[in-house]
Amino acid sequence: MGGLTRLGVAGWPVAHSRSPAMHNAALDAVGLDRWRYQLLPLPPDLLPEAVRALPGVGFAGINVTIPHKEAALALADEATATARAIGAANTLTFAEGAVHADNTDAPGLLAALGDEHPDSAVVLGAGGSARAVVYALAQQGVAVKVWNRSVDRARSLASEFGAEAVQDLPAADLLVNCTSVGLADPSSTFKDLPVRADALGEYACVVDLVYRAGGTGLLREAKRTGARTIDGIEVLVHQGALSFERWTGRAAPLEVMRRAARGTASPNDDPRSRPPVPAPGPARDVGGGRRGGDQR
């Protein structure tokens, strides 16, 4: 399979990701038939050496997801102002021997919200995705409250972006779940998050960055209360489109990506087309960046 230009998504876990289906459909749609996008299951201890080795096996860039977004920024040689301000990256581009970091989560969320212009918001979580969400909303002048199971982490995040840490959730225009609660076990949603199903009517719009077949328990209950709901697929499509354009220089076929991401077929990720993930060499210091992603 020589001659392929490769892209991928690194995470742990990552098997649930719709990104391969979405990006491979987009690559085909714009005629980049010698480009492929694949899964990269990487535990945290393998990420640094793998990122440095990927360009050597044909990778032009990767997305990074839970739990790597903050670590990814620390690995970069260069970063956009947005990624630096957020303190996390979801997009790495490999060019001219350097690793360039960007964060498309923040503009991706705003694009998914569309004509929704909240004055107040509650954000659940304090990891890489939560950082992007709080940053994006604060930049728009939204009054943001942050909850996390670790009160100290919530306070730390809130203080960086002019938000407020809370333990009891107030009513707001917008609720955004940036934790991984509900990904593996939807029945855990209202056990592990500090929100009652019957209280979701206190939010005009509910966004859940988690996505899974059949939807999440949080969004199902939110719909029953009459709230507008936005799922993680819609956010994925918009942030993925921005990553796609950075890597390829082509306009992203947004509707193609949306249909593929919402399809029921398996992701277009033929294991036979994958190179092995590069094995790490001896451990080395990658700098003082914070490690880990969303932690509920």
C-alpha positions in Angstrom: 0.0 0.0 0.0 3.0 2.3 -0.7 2.3 5.9 -1.7 -0.7 6.5 0.6 -0.9 9.7 2.5 -2.2 8.8 6.0 -4.4 10.5 8.6 -5.9 9.1 11.7 -7.3 9.6 15.2 -5.4 8.7 18.3 -7.2 7.9 21.5 -7.6 5.4 24.3 -10.2 4.1 23.8 -10.9 5.0 20.2 -12.8 2.0 18.6 -16.1 3.8 18.8 -14.9 6.8 16.7 -16.8 7.8 13.6 -13.9 9.8 12.3 -12.6 7.2 9.9 -15.9 6.8 8.1 -16.4 10.6 8.0 -12.9 11.5 6.8 -12.6 8.7 4.3 -15.9 9.7 2.7 -14.7 13.3 2.5 -11.4 12.2 1.0 -13.2 10.2 -1.7 -15.6 13.0 -2.4 -12.8 15.5 -3.2 -10.8 13.0 -5.2 -8.0 12.3 -2.8 -8.1 8.5 -3.4 -4.5 8.0 -2.3 -5.3 9.4 1.2 -6.6 7.2 4.0 -7.8 7.9 7.6 -7.5 5.2 10.3 -7.9 4.5 14.0 -4.8 4.8 16.2 -5.4 3.1 19.6 -2.7 4.6 21.7 -2.4 4.4 25.5 -1.0 7.6 27.1 2.5 6.2 27.6 2.9 5.4 23.9 1.7 8.7 22.6 4.9 10.8 22.6 7.1 8.4 20.6 4.3 7.4 18.3 3.6 11.0 17.4 7.2 11.6 16.5 7.4 8.4 14.4 4.1 8.8 12.5 5.4 11.2 9.8 8.0 8.5 8.9 5.3 6.1 7.9 3.4 8.5 5.7 1.1 10.4 8.1 0.3 14.0 7.2 -1.6 14.6 10.4 -3.9 13.2 13.1 -6.7 14.1 15.4 -6.4 13.4 19.1 -9.1 12.6 21.5 -9.6 11.4 25.1 -7.3 11.3 26.9 -4.6 12.9 24.8 -5.6 16.5 24.0 -3.5 18.3 26.6 -0.5 16.0 26.1 -0.7 16.6 22.3 -0.1 20.3 22.8 3.0 19.6 24.9 4.3 17.5 22.0 4.0 20.2 19.4 6.8 22.3 18.0 4.4 25.0 17.0 0.8 25.8 17.9 -2.0 28.2 17.0 -2.9 31.0 19.4 -6.3 29.2 20.0 -4.6 25.9 21.0 -2.2 27.8 23.3 -5.0 29.7 24.9 -7.1 26.6 25.5 -4.1 24.5 26.6 -5.1 21.5 24.5 -5.0 20.4 20.9 -7.2 18.1 18.9 -5.4 18.4 15.6 -1.8 17.7 14.8 -0.2 18.4 11.4 3.2 17.0 10.4 5.1 19.2 7.9 8.8 20.0 7.3 9.9 18.0 10.2 7.7 19.8 12.7 4.5 19.0 14.7 2.0 21.8 14.4 -0.9 21.8 16.9 -4.4 23.4 16.5 -7.7 23.2 18.3 -10.8 22.9 16.1 -13.0 21.9 19.0 -13.8 25.5 20.0 -14.9 26.8 16.6 -16.5 23.4 15.9 -18.8 23.8 18.9 -19.8 27.3 17.9 -20.6 26.2 14.4 -22.7 23.3 15.7 -24.6 25.7 17.9 -25.6 27.7 14.8 -28.1 30.4 15.6 -28.1 29.4 19.3 -26.7 32.4 21.2 -26.8 31.6 25.0 -26.2 34.2 27.6 -25.4 31.5 30.3 -24.0 28.0 30.2 -23.1 25.1 32.4 -20.1 22.9 31.3 -19.6 19.5 32.8 -16.0 18.3 32.9 -12.5 19.9 33.1 -10.4 18.0 30.5 -9.3 18.9 27.1 -12.7 19.2 25.5 -14.1 21.1 28.4 -11.3 23.6 28.1 -12.2 24.2 24.5 -15.9 24.6 25.3 -15.3 27.0 28.2 -12.9 29.0 26.1 -15.2 29.2 23.1 -18.2 30.3 25.1 -16.3 32.8 27.3 -14.9 34.4 24.1 -18.5 34.9 23.0 -19.4 36.7 26.3 -21.3 33.8 27.8 -21.5 33.6 31.6 -20.0 30.1 32.1 -20.3 27.8 35.2 -18.0 24.7 35.4 -18.7 21.5 37.2 -16.2 18.6 37.7 -16.0 15.7 40.1 -12.7 17.2 41.2 -13.6 20.6 42.7 -10.0 21.7 42.4 -9.9 20.9 38.7 -13.2 22.8 38.1 -11.8 25.8 40.0 -8.6 25.8 38.1 -10.3 25.7 34.7 -12.9 28.3 35.7 -10.2 30.7 36.9 -8.3 30.6 33.6 -11.2 31.7 31.5 -13.2 34.0 33.8 -15.8 31.3 34.6 -17.2 30.1 37.9 -16.8 26.7 39.5 -20.0 25.2 40.9 -21.0 22.0 42.8 -24.7 22.4 42.4 -25.9 23.0 38.9 -27.9 26.2 38.2 -30.4 26.7 35.4 -28.9 28.1 32.3 -29.5 28.6 28.6 -27.1 25.9 27.6 -25.8 22.7 29.2 -22.7 21.0 27.7 -21.5 17.5 28.7 -17.7 17.3 28.1 -17.2 14.2 30.2 -17.1 10.6 28.9 -20.1 9.6 31.1 -22.6 7.7 29.0 -20.1 6.4 26.4 -19.8 2.9 27.7 -22.9 2.6 29.8 -25.8 5.0 29.2 -27.5 3.8 32.4 -24.7 5.5 34.4 -25.6 8.9 33.1 -27.7 10.1 36.0 -25.7 8.3 38.6 -22.4 9.9 37.5 -23.5 13.4 36.5 -24.9 15.9 39.0 -28.1 16.5 37.0 -31.5 14.9 37.3 -33.5 13.9 34.3 -36.5 15.9 35.4 -34.3 19.0 35.7 -33.1 19.1 32.1 -36.0 21.4 31.3 -34.1 24.1 33.0 -31.8 24.3 29.9 -33.0 25.6 26.6 -30.3 23.6 24.7 -28.4 20.5 25.8 -25.2 19.4 24.0 -23.5 16.0 24.7 -20.1 15.6 23.2 -20.4 11.8 23.8 -21.9 10.0 20.8 -22.9 6.4 20.6 -25.3 4.1 18.6 -28.9 4.8 19.7 -27.9 8.2 21.3 -27.1 9.1 24.8 -29.3 8.9 27.9 -28.7 12.6 28.6 -30.0 13.7 25.2 -33.0 11.3 25.2 -34.1 12.8 28.5 -33.4 16.3 27.4 -35.6 15.8 24.3 -38.5 14.7 26.5 -38.4 18.0 28.3 -38.6 20.0 25.1 -35.0 21.2 25.1 -33.1 21.6 21.8 -30.4 18.9 21.6 -27.1 18.7 19.8 -25.2 15.5 19.8 -21.5 14.8 19.6 -21.7 13.8 15.9 -22.7 17.3 14.9 -19.8 18.8 16.8 -17.5 16.1 15.4 -18.6 17.0 11.9 -17.8 20.7 12.3 -14.5 20.3 14.1 -13.5 17.5 11.7 -14.2 19.7 8.7 -11.8 22.3 10.0 -9.1 19.6 10.5 -9.7 18.2 7.0 -9.2 21.6 5.4 -6.0 22.2 7.4 -4.5 18.9 6.2 -5.7 18.8 2.6 -6.1 22.5 1.6 -9.5 21.5 0.1 -13.0 22.8 1.1 -14.6 20.1 3.4 -17.7 18.5 1.9 -19.8 19.1 5.0 -22.9 17.2 4.1 -20.9 14.2 2.9 -19.1 14.1 6.2 -22.4 14.4 8.2 -24.0 11.6 6.3 -21.0 9.3 6.7 -20.6 10.1 10.4 -24.3 9.3 11.0 -24.3 6.2 8.9 -24.8 2.7 10.4 -22.0 1.1 8.4 -18.7 0.2 10.1 -16.0 2.9 9.8 -14.1 2.7 6.6 -10.9 1.6 8.3 -9.6 -1.6 6.7 -7.0 -3.0 9.0 -5.1 -4.3 6.0 -4.4 -0.7 4.9 -2.9 0.2 8.3 0.8 0.3 9.0 1.7 -0.9 12.4 1.7 1.9 15.0 5.3 2.8 15.5 6.8 1.2 18.6 8.2 3.7 21.2 11.9 3.9 21.8 13.4 4.8 25.2 11.2 7.2 27.3 12.1 10.8 27.1 11.0 14.1 28.6 8.5 15.8 26.4 8.1 19.0 28.5 5.9 20.2 31.2 2.5 20.0 29.5 -0.4 18.6 31.4 -1.5 15.2 30.5 -4.8 13.6 30.2 -8.1 14.5 28.7 -11.6 14.6 29.9 -12.0 13.2 33.4 -15.3 13.0 35.0 
